[in-house]
Amino acid sequence: MTLKIFIPILILGLTFISCKENNPKEIGENLYKSPILIEVSSDTIEVNKYVRGMISLKKPYFSEKESKIVVVLEADENVQLKEDLSNEFQIGIEVFQNLNVDSMNKKLFDENEYEFNQSALFEKKFDKTGNKIIRGYVLEYLTEKPPLDSIFPKEKVHKHYFEKEIYVFETNYN
């Protein structure tokens, strides 16, 4: 088989293998990885510029009820959020409300395209170049208002950890 044919087939095969859904992984009492759709304006951005993105919960944990989400990102790329969220209350965070709460951005999207209670717009800026990871979690909840502190009914919230890789570059204007 020639190299021109083999490489695309290999890449396609690896894509299918890496995109296969795994069984939910329990990480503590009320946390698992869930299918989350993360769309970003670009996976390559200039240093000190914002990357904007939309996170949508494709398969809610509370499938039988109308849940809502809040997106929580680590605030400082140098102090990483751990995958098991064991340090979530020790690091700085940024919080982004779902589109039903975020009235400024809500009008930019079609309700037929996104489930507003389960989609949130976010933005993130990096001050150093190189490969970077946007880390955070989607807090899915059944309460009337978002439970943004550590005191909430555990049976009414679920956390979905995620990571999204991007590349940050520096532009030299001479």
N, C-alpha and C positions, 0 to 999 in steps of 0.2 A: 504494500500500500504506500502510495507516495505521501510525502510529508504534508503537501498541500491539502490532502483529504483527511489525513490522520489527525492533525491538530484541531480542525473545527469539530470533528466527531468527538475527540477527547474533551474539548471544552464543553460541548453540549451535554455529554454524559456526566461530567463533573457537576454541571449546573443542576441537572435533575437530582443527582445524589445529594448535593448540598442543600437543595430546597425542600427535600423530603421532610414532612412534619414528623417531629419526634413525639413520643408520649409525653404528656405533661410531667414536669419534674417538680416534685414537692421540695420546697426550700423553706422549711419552717411550717408553721401552722396554717397560714392562709395565703400562700404565694405560689404561683406556677407560671411558666412561660406559656403565653397564649399567642395565637396568630394575630399579629398586629401589622397593619399596613402603614409603612412610613414612606411618605413622599417628600422629597426635598427639592428646593428650587434648583440646586446643582450639587453634585457630589464633589465638586472642586470649587473652592472659593478663595478669594483674596484675603490676606491677613487683615484683621480689624474690620472686616465687612461681615454683615449678618447673613447667615444661611437661614432661609425660612422653610418651614416644613409643616406638613399636615400628618397627624397621627389619627388613624381610625381603628377602632376595635372591630375586627372582622368576625370574631366568634366570642361573644360575651360569656363570662363565667356564669352570670345570672341570666341564663337564656330564657327562662320562663317569666321573667319580670322585666319591666322597663328600667334598665340601669342607666347611669350617667357616668361620665369620666372627667378626670382632671389629669393633666400631664405634669409630671414632676421631673425636672432635669437637675443634674449637679450644676452648681453655679461656677465652680472653679475647676478647670481641667487638671490642675495640679493636685487636687484633693478628690480622688476618684470615689464614686459611689460603688460599693461592693455589690456583686451580683446577688448575694443573699440578703442584701439591704440591712445588714447588721450595723452599719454606720449611718443610716439615713437621718438620724436625729443629731448626729455630731458634725455634719457638713452643711455648708450653705446650699440652698436649693432655689430654683426658679419654678414658679407654678403658673400653668396656663389652663384656663377654663375651657370647657366645651363650647361649641359654637352657639348653643342656646343661651348661654350666659354671656359670651363674648359678642355683644351686640354690634360693636364696631366692625368686626371682621365677618360676622354672620351674613351681612348683606352682599358680600363678595362671592358667595357660593350658592349653588342651586341645591335646594332641599331634596330634590330627586337624585342628586349625585352623592350626597353625604347624609348619614344619619347624624343630625346635629347634636343629639345628646351623647353620641359615642364618637365624636370627632373633635379634635382640637388643633388649632394653629399654634405653632411655636417658632421662636427664633433663637439663634445661638451665634455668638461671636467668639473667635479665637484670636489671641494676641501673639501666638507663635506659629511658625510654619511647620509643615510636615504632615504625616498621617495622624489624624485625630479621630476620636470616637465620641459621639454624642451618646451619653449614658443617662438613663432615667427609668421611670416606671409610669405606667398608666394606673391610676387609682380608680377602679370601678366601684361605684357605690349605689346603694338603694335608699340612702337617707334623703331627706328633703333638701338639705344644704350640704355642700361638700365638707367632709370631715377632715379638715386640714391640720389637726393636731393629733397627738398620740392617744387621745381619749375618744374612742368611737366603738360602736358595737361591731365586734369582729365578724359576726355572721352577716353583716350588711356591707362589707367592703372586701375587695380582692385586689391584689397588686400584681401587675404584669410587668416584669423587668424587660428592658430592651437595650440594644446597642445599635448604632448606625455609624458606619465608617465614612469619613470624608477626608479630602486632602486640602490642606491650606497652603497657598503659595504666596510669595512676595513678588510684587511687580516693581521693577526698577525702571523709573522714568529718567532717562538721560537727556 
